[in-house]
Every structure is written in C-alpha cells, then in structure tokens.
Amino acid sequence: MGAEHPKTALSLNMLAGLYQHLGQYDAAEPLYRRALAITEQALGAEHPKTASSLIDQAILYVLEEKFLAAEGYLRRGLRIQTTWLRRELLVLPSAQRIALLELQDSNKWLAFALGVLHPPSTELALWTRLNFQGLIQEIEQRQMRLHLLPGPHQEIAARLTSLVQRMSSTTVPPDQRRKLQLVSADLERQLFRVAPIANLKSVEIAEVADALPAETLLVEFQRFWPRGEASWGEPRYLALVLASTGTVAQVDLGRARLLEALITQALEATTEGLADAAECWMELSKALLPPLLSALGTATRCFLSMDGELHRLPFHALPMPGQPDHLFSDWIDISILSTGRDLLTPEHAATTLQRSLVMANPRYDLEPGSNKDHREDGGASVRRRSSELGTSRRWQPLLGSDQEGRQVACLLDADLFTEADASTKTLQRASHPLVLHVATHGYFLPDEKLEEPPGQLSATSLGGHLLTNFRGEDPMVRSGLVLAGANHPDADPDDDGYLTALEATLLNLQGTELVTLSACDTGRGDIYTGEGVYGLQRALIVAGARSTLLSLWHVPDDATGEFMVRFYSLLKQSLGRSDALRQVQREFRNHINFVWRHPYYWAAWQLVGDWRPIKGLQALPTQAV
C-alpha cells in the first residue's frame, strides 16, 4: 500500500486512538498529525475522511486542555462535514437520512462541550447548532416544493404520493408496509435523479444576527453530552443566546435528567387537573429560568428554538421564579421557531392565497354511498378532542366542534366543511389556503417499545383500536387526524378516514400563513435531538405552512371552542400570531369561569413559526353565523 496510502493513515489513526485511551497523549499527537497529513494529501482537503481526522485531533486537544487548538481543528472539520452532509442528505431516501445524521452526533456534542469548557468557543457551538438543527426538515421542505412544480418528475412524484397514501392506510399490515417502504425508497432515488434539489448553503452567525429585530434575542436550546476524560458525561442542557448586535453568550441549564423529570411532573399535574400543578410549574421555573434570565437582559422578545424534552414544555405557562402570579411570557414576548434559520425567511408581502378552509365535526361513521350517520344509540359526545378511556371502541362525534367551526369560518370568511365533507380527500384537494383550521380528534401512538406516560390517556382506548397496525411504525404514521369515515376504514379503499402525519407532508400548504389543529395530541411525536418532533407539526411545516398552532395534551371541547374564536378575533385586529396567543391565554388565566383558569385549559396550545400578523386577514368580511 505504501506509506502515503489512506489505509496507512487509518492504521496510524487507530494506533493514536489506543495511545489516547491509555492516557499517553504525547505519543498519540504525532500519529494523529501524520494520519491527517496523509489523508489530506491522498483524498483532498475537503474530503469527509479529512474532516474525521481533524475532529479526532480536536478530541485529543480537548483532553489535553489545549482548547484553542481544539477549536481550530474542530471548526475546520465541522465545516467540511456540514458541506458533505448537505450534499449527501439530498440524494438519500427519507428513511436513511436520520441514520446518517445520528452518526455525526458525537461531533456536534464536542462543539457544545468545548463551548462550556472554553467560553471563547461559544460561537463555534452556536454555528454548529444553526447549521445542523432541522437540516432534514429543510431538505424535505424543498423537496415538497419541487414536487408541486411542473416537469418530467411529476409522474414519479404522483406514484410516490400514491405509495405514501397506501403506506398510511390503517388496513395495511406492518409487513406489507415495510415492503412498500422499500419501493418508496427506490422511487425517491429516481426522483432525485430526475429533479435534483439545489445544494443547501451553510449559515453564518452574522446573517442570523442581522435578521433579528432590534432588542430581540435568539435562544437556541441544545441537549448534549459533555466530554469527560474517558467517556461522554451525563446529558445536560445548554442555551446559546444570540443578540441582534451579534454578541453570543451561553448558559449551562444543568443536568437533563433533573429538568426532564420536572417537565414530566408539571405536565402530569396539569393534564390530570391536579391542584398542585402551579407548584410543579414553579419548581420547574426555579430550576430552568434563573440562569437564563440574566442572559436575556433588557430584550423585549426572545425567539426560542427547542431541543429534546423542551419540545414538550409550554414556555408561556412558566411562572417567573418566586412570582406565581407573573409568567415568563408577561416579562418578555416569546416566539418559538423550528430553528434560528427561520429568521432568514423574509417577511411576506400581502398574500394572494386561496380562501381559508375550516373543517369541523367529521362524520366518523360515514360509509361510502350513504349519507346516514350510523352512530351508536346513546353514544355521548366526547368532551376531549382525542380518544378517552371508556367502554366504547369507536370515535365519538365532537358536537362542540361544529359550533366552533362555524364561528371560525365566519371570522375568516372561510369555506366550511363538516360531517361527510370533513374528509381526508377534502384536505388533499385543498390548495394553499390562507388559514387552515381543523377541529376533530387527533391521535399519537407512542412507540410500541415505550409505555404511555403516566397521566396520558391512551390513544387506542376509544376508536384507537383501529390504529393497532401503526404500532411500532414510523412516527410520521403513528400520529395524525381522525376524519370522516374513520370508524369504517375498510369501507373506502381510497380513504380510510385518517390523515397521518406522513400524508400531511403531501398537502399543498405552500405559503399558508397558519394551520391550527384544534385537536388533542397534535403537537406530540417522537423527539429526535437535532431534528425536533416527528409528528404533525413537522409534517405541516414540510408541506409549506408558515406557522402552526397545535396542542401538547388533551384539550376540553367547550373551552377550546371559546379559546379559538377569541384567538382569531385578535388576529383580525392585526395582532401578531404569538401576541394574540399570549393575550387569549392571559384572558383565560383571569376567566370568569374559575375552572378555566387552570393551565390545563389554556396552556396546551403551542405556536411555532412566523409570529407576525397575518397580512390581509383584518380586511376579510365577517360572515353571519
């Protein structure tokens, strides 16, 4: 092979790693340097193996506490790796993308750990977060936009759409779904060859800082594993704070295990309506907010980009430490983004989109060729917008959603679809409505290897037995909406009555300003560090929605109706989306109905994406109910 062969470099690298493991750093360093020189000469300065060699050298320097040298090697290695990833991820089928990204996790964590060990390296940590977070989601967004354009790829795109619908059917058994996934992967490869996506460019911190409005901050949360002498340490949370002036700060938020236990405790107390919910939120607030507040300074608004279990946390419900009557959102305006890169999306001009679309009160017992609603005698309307524990094995009608739908449609001058028309087909035919509002049951099935979190009502206890074929499947299939005909999924081969998150990625929501899913569990999903929540929220963003309003837990029917009508009324008064949400939540905290003051009734709603007013909404006429 010769002394300059890449395999020689690999052998040197392995020997250096052995010396490093034994703590003989002086012996390891020249071997790493020699391996890097051979790799760079043989494969090129921008090759991914050169990046790996650079990062190996950086790890050694971290262990030797030569932090400045470590930053230089790590910075170069991560930049090469980011460029390579952006190229490779574009041509991989969806199922393989997350696996490739997970292989790079330890390299990202090294950047965050270095920032903690060596504060001057905080900028590298933020650059890493900005360029890795939500990368697959951005690729899928571009892919969906491409699917809608005319061209030779349309035949393949149509076949792929049909295949996704088949994979999302409740009637397809798991083994057949896996076969369909292999066919889907092959079609995706064909599509990339016919209609390649333009390469994604790296983002610089200065670009994001310039996009921040004056007196605002971006807070990027990150769950990571700090680097120890011999292994990765216990996971922690970090906040990386960017000011509009370009200054960068970091805040160590502590051990992930502690924060996540407090989040679970507060959510359980809230969803069960317990009297000590406020105390649980205060305990969480005292652990999370104090180190963060000092970094926020005098900013008037903060943009938050979540990671890990923080996705489950309604920041609007957090009280100020030691001040139970004052919330964090009273002290500073809060807007939640998928990633700080979202700030680079320019403000849109007055929209010329289609009329808004409202869907409510689907006829779950609809059968093809029949306008009859075969409801069970004596079946009571479910009070929560999801399946509940009980003896029934069918989805029950949400009668309260009918009035909500009619009121919202009047406010938005929208097209209204109810009962038999509140179907999957109706949503799939829709073309970029200004606002999309859907009031129905939602579902999320935890992975079969996981137990349902305590205090969470089972999604398979009522009607959900029809979803058992989804257990253990892709999380984008295990979450979705329940629509007309769902109690008879075998009746119509073209529509089983369910819209999975996977199917929702194919909706035409390009430019849709807001999608509200007035249903339970629509904000839940499987959480992947660095990629966010795999579920309906992700699906809607991929489909083109500029903002989403979804629920983090089961929501009561009557309170939800009033909440939504008030929210849209405020939007029509030209309030920004996040400002309108904050205002209606504040009103519920002081509601005349004392019961509704509990966070259970108002804190579930999480707005993600564009926080600004919806242009043109205030000019719409208000219809008579």
Long-range contacts (C-beta under 8 A, 24 or more apart in sequence): 3-38, 4-38, 4-41, 4-42, 5-38, 5-42, 6-38, 6-39, 6-42, 6-43, 6-49, 8-38, 9-34, 9-35, 9-36, 9-38, 9-39, 9-42, 9-53, 10-35, 12-38, 13-53, 13-56, 16-56, 16-60, 17-56, 20-59, 20-60, 20-63, 21-230, 25-60, 25-63, 25-64, 28-60, 29-57, 29-60, 29-64, 32-56, 32-57, 32-60, 33-57, 45-80, 46-80, 46-83, 46-84, 47-80, 48-80, 48-81, 48-84, 50-77, 50-80, 51-76, 51-77, 51-78, 51-80, 51-81, 51-84, 52-77, 53-77, 54-80, 55-81, 55-107, 55-110, 58-110, 58-114, 59-110, 59-227, 62-110, 62-113, 62-114, 62-117, 62-227, 63-227, 63-229, 65-117, 67-114, 67-117, 67-118, 67-120, 67-121, 68-118, 68-120, 70-114, 70-118, 70-121, 71-114, 71-118, 71-120, 71-121, 71-124, 74-107, 74-110, 74-111, 74-114, 74-124, 75-124, 75-127, 77-107, 78-107, 78-108, 78-111, 78-124, 78-127, 78-128, 78-131, 79-202, 81-107, 82-131, 82-132, 82-202, 83-202, 85-135, 86-135, 86-199, 86-200, 86-201, 86-202, 87-199, 89-135, 89-136, 89-139, 90-139, 90-192, 90-196, 90-197, 90-199, 90-200, 91-189, 91-192, 91-196, 93-184, 93-185, 93-188, 93-189, 94-136, 94-140, 94-184, 94-185, 94-188, 95-181, 95-185, 95-474, 96-185, 97-136, 97-139, 98-136, 98-528, 98-531, 101-132, 101-135, 101-136, 101-530, 101-531, 104-132, 105-529, 105-530, 106-225, 106-232, 108-132, 108-224, 108-530, 109-224, 109-225, 109-226, 109-227, 109-232, 110-227, 112-222, 112-224, 112-226, 112-238, 113-224, 113-225, 113-226, 113-227, 114-227, 115-238, 115-240, 115-250, 116-226, 116-238, 116-250, 116-252, 117-227, 119-250, 122-240, 122-248, 122-249, 122-250, 123-205, 123-248, 125-222, 125-238, 125-240, 125-250, 126-205, 126-220, 126-240, 126-242, 126-248, 127-204, 127-205, 129-220, 129-222, 129-240, 129-340, 130-203, 130-205, 130-208, 130-220, 130-339, 130-340, 130-341, 131-202, 131-203, 132-530, 133-220, 133-305, 133-307, 133-339, 133-340, 133-341, 133-530, 133-531, 133-532, 134-338, 134-339, 134-341, 134-530, 134-531, 134-532, 135-200, 135-530, 135-531, 136-531, 137-338, 137-339, 137-531, 137-532, 137-538, 137-541, 137-542, 138-200, 138-339, 138-341, 139-197, 139-200, 140-505, 140-542, 141-541, 141-542, 141-544, 142-197, 142-198, 142-200, 143-197, 144-505, 144-506, 144-510, 144-542, 144-543, 144-544, 145-510, 145-544, 146-195, 146-197, 147-506, 148-508, 148-510, 151-194, 151-195, 152-194, 152-195, 153-191, 153-194, 153-195, 156-187, 156-190, 156-191, 156-194, 157-191, 159-187, 160-184, 160-187, 160-188, 160-191, 161-506, 163-187, 164-502, 164-503, 164-505, 164-506, 165-503, 167-477, 167-502, 168-477, 168-480, 168-498, 168-499, 168-500, 168-502, 168-503, 169-489, 169-496, 169-498, 170-466, 170-467, 170-469, 170-470, 170-489, 170-496, 170-498, 171-469, 171-489, 171-490, 171-496, 172-469, 173-469, 174-469, 174-472, 174-473, 177-469, 177-473, 177-477, 181-474, 203-341, 203-344, 205-242, 205-246, 205-248, 206-246, 207-344, 208-242, 208-340, 208-341, 208-343, 208-344, 209-242, 209-243, 209-244, 209-245, 209-246, 211-343, 211-344, 212-242, 212-243, 212-244, 212-303, 212-343, 213-244, 213-301, 214-244, 215-244, 215-298, 215-299, 215-300, 215-301, 216-244, 216-299, 216-300, 216-301, 216-302, 216-303, 217-241, 217-242, 217-243, 217-244, 217-295, 217-296, 217-297, 217-299, 217-301, 217-302, 217-303, 218-242, 218-302, 218-303, 218-305, 218-340, 218-343, 219-292, 219-296, 219-302, 219-303, 219-304, 219-305, 220-305, 220-307, 220-340, 221-253, 221-304, 221-305, 221-306, 221-307, 221-308, 221-310, 222-307, 223-256, 223-307, 223-308, 223-309, 223-310, 223-529, 237-307, 237-308, 237-310, 239-291, 239-292, 239-295, 241-295, 241-296, 242-340, 243-299, 249-295, 251-291, 251-292, 251-295, 252-291, 253-288, 253-291, 253-292, 254-287, 254-291, 256-308, 256-309, 258-287, 259-284, 259-287, 259-288, 259-309, 259-310, 260-308, 260-309, 262-287, 262-288, 263-309, 263-310, 263-312, 263-313, 264-309, 264-453, 267-312, 267-453, 267-455, 267-552, 267-553, 268-453, 268-454, 268-455, 270-317, 270-553, 270-598, 270-599, 270-600, 270-603, 271-455, 271-456, 271-553, 271-554, 271-600, 272-455, 273-598, 273-600, 277-598, 277-599, 277-600, 278-319, 278-324, 278-599, 281-317, 281-318, 281-319, 281-599, 282-319, 282-321, 282-322, 282-324, 284-313, 284-318, 285-318, 285-319, 285-320, 285-321, 285-328, 286-321, 286-322, 288-318, 289-318, 289-320, 289-321, 289-328, 290-321, 293-321, 296-332, 299-332, 300-332, 300-333, 301-332, 301-333, 301-334, 301-335, 302-332, 302-333, 302-334, 302-335, 303-335, 303-336, 303-337, 303-340, 303-343, 303-611, 304-334, 304-335, 304-336, 304-337, 305-336, 305-337, 305-338, 305-339, 305-340, 306-336, 306-532, 307-529, 307-530, 307-532, 308-527, 308-529, 309-527, 311-527, 311-532, 311-533, 312-524, 312-527, 312-552, 314-552, 314-599, 314-603, 314-604, 314-605, 314-606, 316-581, 316-582, 316-585, 316-603, 317-585, 317-599, 317-603, 329-582, 329-585, 330-586, 333-578, 333-579, 333-582, 334-578, 334-582, 335-578, 335-607, 335-611, 336-578, 336-606, 336-607, 336-608, 336-609, 337-608, 337-609, 338-532, 338-541, 338-608, 338-609, 342-609, 345-546, 345-610, 347-612, 348-511, 348-546, 348-615, 349-615, 350-615, 350-616, 351-434, 351-511, 351-513, 351-614, 351-615, 351-616, 353-432, 353-433, 353-434, 353-511, 353-512, 353-513, 354-430, 354-431, 354-432, 354-433, 354-434, 355-413, 355-414, 355-415, 355-433, 355-434, 356-409, 356-412, 356-413, 356-414, 356-415, 356-433, 356-434, 356-435, 356-436, 356-437, 357-414, 357-415, 357-417, 357-430, 357-433, 357-435, 357-436, 357-437, 358-405, 358-408, 358-409, 358-412, 358-414, 358-415, 358-416, 358-417, 358-437, 358-438, 358-439, 359-405, 359-416, 359-417, 359-418, 359-422, 359-426, 359-427, 359-436, 359-437, 359-438, 359-439, 359-440, 359-483, 360-398, 360-401, 360-402, 360-404, 360-405, 360-406, 360-408, 360-416, 360-417, 360-418, 360-422, 360-437, 360-438, 360-439, 360-440, 360-518, 361-397, 361-398, 361-399, 361-401, 361-402, 361-405, 361-418, 361-419, 361-422, 361-439, 361-440, 362-418, 362-419, 362-422, 362-423, 362-440, 362-482, 362-483, 362-484, 362-486, 362-497, 363-397, 363-419, 363-420, 363-422, 363-484, 363-485, 364-394, 364-395, 364-396, 364-397, 364-441, 364-463, 364-482, 364-483, 364-484, 364-485, 364-486, 364-487, 364-497, 365-394, 365-485, 365-487, 365-488, 366-419, 366-420, 366-423, 366-484, 366-485, 366-488, 366-497, 367-485, 367-488, 367-491, 368-485, 368-491, 368-492, 371-420, 373-397, 373-419, 381-557, 382-441, 382-462, 382-557, 383-556, 383-557, 383-558, 384-457, 384-520, 384-554, 384-555, 384-556, 384-557, 385-439, 385-440, 385-441, 385-442, 385-518, 385-519, 385-520, 385-551, 385-554, 385-555, 385-557, 385-560, 386-441, 386-442, 386-443, 386-457, 386-459, 386-519, 386-520, 386-521, 386-554, 387-441, 387-443, 387-457, 387-458, 387-459, 387-460, 387-461, 387-462, 387-463, 387-464, 388-457, 388-461, 388-462, 388-554, 389-457, 389-458, 389-461, 389-462, 390-461, 390-462, 392-462, 392-463, 393-462, 393-463, 393-465, 394-462, 394-463, 394-487, 395-441, 395-462, 395-463, 395-482, 395-486, 395-487, 396-462, 396-463, 398-439, 398-440, 398-441, 398-557, 400-557, 400-558, 400-560, 400-561, 401-439, 401-440, 401-518, 401-557, 401-561, 403-561, 404-439, 404-518, 404-560, 404-561, 404-564, 404-565, 405-437, 405-439, 406-625, 407-561, 407-565, 407-625, 408-437, 408-439, 408-564, 408-565, 408-568, 409-437, 409-623, 410-622, 410-623, 410-624, 410-625, 411-565, 411-568, 411-569, 411-572, 411-622, 412-437, 412-568, 412-617, 412-620, 413-620, 413-621, 413-622, 413-623, 419-484, 420-484, 421-484, 422-483, 422-484, 423-483, 423-484, 423-485, 423-495, 423-497, 424-483, 424-484, 424-495, 424-496, 424-497, 424-498, 424-499, 424-503, 425-494, 425-495, 427-483, 427-499, 427-507, 428-503, 428-506, 428-507, 430-507, 430-508, 431-508, 432-508, 432-509, 432-510, 432-511, 432-512, 432-544, 433-509, 433-512, 434-512, 434-513, 434-614, 434-616, 434-617, 435-512, 435-513, 435-514, 435-515, 435-516, 435-614, 435-617, 436-509, 436-512, 436-514, 436-515, 436-516, 436-545, 437-515, 437-516, 437-518, 437-564, 438-481, 438-515, 438-516, 438-517, 438-518, 438-519, 439-518, 439-519, 439-560, 439-564, 440-481, 440-482, 440-483, 440-518, 440-519, 441-481, 441-482, 441-486, 441-519, 441-520, 442-479, 442-480, 442-481, 442-482, 442-517, 442-519, 442-520, 442-521, 442-522, 442-536, 442-551, 443-467, 443-479, 443-480, 443-481, 443-482, 443-520, 443-521, 444-478, 444-479, 444-521, 444-522, 444-524, 444-525, 444-535, 445-470, 445-471, 445-478, 445-479, 446-478, 447-472, 447-475, 447-478, 447-526, 448-472, 456-553, 456-554, 457-554, 459-521, 463-487, 467-498, 470-500, 474-502, 475-501, 475-525, 475-526, 475-534, 475-535, 476-500, 476-501, 476-502, 476-505, 476-534, 476-535, 476-538, 476-539, 477-501, 477-502, 478-526, 479-521, 479-522, 479-524, 479-525, 479-535, 479-536, 480-504, 480-536, 481-517, 481-519, 481-522, 481-536, 482-519, 501-525, 501-534, 501-535, 501-536, 501-538, 501-539, 502-539, 504-536, 504-539, 504-540, 504-543, 505-539, 505-542, 505-543, 506-543, 507-540, 507-543, 508-543, 508-544, 509-540, 509-543, 509-544, 509-545, 510-543, 510-544, 511-544, 511-546, 512-544, 512-545, 512-546, 513-545, 513-546, 513-547, 513-610, 513-614, 513-617, 514-545, 514-546, 514-547, 514-548, 514-549, 514-571, 514-577, 514-614, 515-540, 515-545, 515-547, 515-548, 515-549, 516-548, 516-549, 516-550, 516-564, 517-548, 517-549, 517-550, 517-551, 518-551, 518-555, 518-560, 518-564, 519-551, 519-555, 520-551, 520-553, 520-554, 520-555, 521-551, 521-553, 521-554, 522-550, 522-551, 523-550, 523-551, 523-552, 523-604, 523-606, 524-552, 537-608, 541-608, 541-609, 545-609, 546-609, 546-610, 547-577, 547-607, 547-608, 547-609, 547-610, 547-611, 548-607, 548-608, 548-609, 549-577, 549-581, 549-605, 549-606, 549-607, 550-605, 550-606, 550-608, 551-604, 551-605, 551-606, 552-603, 552-604, 552-605, 552-606, 553-600, 553-604, 554-604, 555-601, 555-604, 555-605, 556-600, 556-601, 559-588, 559-596, 559-601, 559-602, 563-588, 563-601, 563-602, 563-605, 571-613, 571-614, 571-617, 572-617, 572-618, 572-620, 572-622, 573-618, 574-613, 574-617, 574-618, 575-613, 576-611, 576-612, 576-613, 577-607, 577-610, 577-611, 577-612, 577-613, 577-614, 578-607, 578-611, 579-611, 581-605, 581-607
